[in-house]
Amino acid sequence: MPELKNERAIAEQFLKEMLKADDTGNYELFVKHYEEKDLVDFSPERFEHDIKQMQARNGKNMSYEYFGALKGYHDGKRCACYRFVWKGIYEKREALITIGIHHKDDTWYINESTVR
């Protein structure tokens, strides 16, 4: 698979913004790169609830290390998706962080963000 340098840089910028949003409780920053249709049922209240649970379980994010990219993910709605995976180092534990992105109409969007 190609190195996906440009795509990785985009995903990592999105990751940085989302980690900042997690730390500051900034819903607008967290959802900045999502398509509207992907935000159905994801309200500011749900974001706040999810962040509280995640911080109780993990603590604050201290840093992250890049693991790699997974190409070819199809969610039935988009055909060209990329997933990028990092090891998140938190105060209480380590976790896998996944950011999925896709390109549509000259814009990159997030379609997945998970911490496990």
Secondary structure, DSSP 8 states (H G I E B T S, - for coil): ----HHHHHHHHHHHHHHHHHHHHT-HHHHHTTB-GGGGTT--HHHHHHHHHHHHHHH-SEEEEEEEEEEEEE--SS-SSEEEEEEEEEESS-EEEEEEEEEEETTEEEEEEEEE-
